[in-house]
Amino acid sequence: MMELRGLEKSYEGNPAIQNLSLSVMDNEYLTLLGPSGSGKSTLLRLIAGLEQPDDGSIQLEGEDLDGRPAYMRNLGFVQQKYALFPHMSVFDNVAFGLRYRQEDPLQDASEVHDRVSRILELVGLLGYEERMVGQLSGGQKQRVSLARTLVCEPKICLLDEPLGALDANLRERMAIELRRIRAALKVTFLHVTGNETEALAMGDRVVVLDKGRICQVAAPEEVFSAPTSIDVAKFLNAYNLFPGRGELDGFAYSGHLLPIKCDARQAHFYGIRYDHIRIITGNDDGAGFKAKFLASEFEGARIKYLFERPDGGVFEAEMHLGEGDPITLTPNEFYEVSWDPKEVLLFDTSGELLKSNARGEVAK
């Protein structure tokens, strides 16, 4: 549906978007993940027509959008700060785009009423028509902002950190609602977020962005299990990453030779996911080492255990409570931490993934 080709954007000589190309499909939920300053919001503003690229093109259904003003692109934009009119009711906020759009404003009061009522029912706000913005909760304001965008039937809905201002419980509920609403309308959503959990949970595909460049585009399961670079693995906040040197029979790291089931001589970094770690007291045939326990963090459905690595860094292990009872550990005591070598990821000297697992020969 939408094609981004070779987009470039700089501010005072500093690149914000660099040679970025991406295909956005019909009827998909696409999440865009990256750290602060990665270019996520800039990209959204370029697509929306609020900024113009220095180079490259944006096409929607085969039509070039270059130079076309924002109001003529048939795209919706939902902002983190809601951008609602405080002096208007919920109904009038949602109806505003229909009544006052630049092209073909809708004057028929009954049609405005019908379309606003349908979209308010979809977002769960039917009966709130006469409420003022100041009488709404954060989640309700977000729904009004979304309804105001969707009532105009955009081809693509752009969401800039739409859940960022909500508390954790409400954010989780709204995430479910956004997916439900998108599926009901069959409108493509392009959702920008700096939250890796949100990006993985909501996207049909995830785009990982850093320094204005796309690092990886894939289904959430693939991004999580096989990040294509050290940078992507760091953004996911789910991997222990060790620097070292790959050898024929293992990976040399801080005085340890970590077992792997392949020739690792091209490897310079070694990664293992938090939830693949075992904390053991007896003998074990996996890869691992002894580490000093520092502390644990209770995070609801899971517990995170923090250890001191042999090189002085912090090593994390994660246990989901549905998989067993919590382990009681003594601070400053040493414990064996272990994992299956088949779950290891190997990265080359530039931080690029060498392989998705250690089950065979190293290959890019």
ABEGO torsion letter per residue (X at the ends): XBBBBGBBBBBGGBBABBGBBBBBBBGBBBBBBBBBGAGAAAAAAAAAGABBBABEBBBBGGBBABGBBAAAAGBBBBBAAGGBBAABBAAAAAAAAAAABABGBBABAAAAAAAAAAAAAAAGABGAAABBAAABBAAAAAAAAAAAAAAAGBABBBBBGAAAABBAAAAAAAAAAAAAAAAAAGBBBBBBBABAAAAAAABABBBBBBGGBBABBBBAAAAAABBABAAAAAAAGABBBBBEBBBAAEBBBGGBBBBBABBAAABABBBBBAAABBBBABBBABBEBBBBBABBBBAGABBBBBBBBAAGBBBBBBBBAAAEBBBBBBBGBBBBBBBBAAABBBBBAAGBBABABAABBBBX
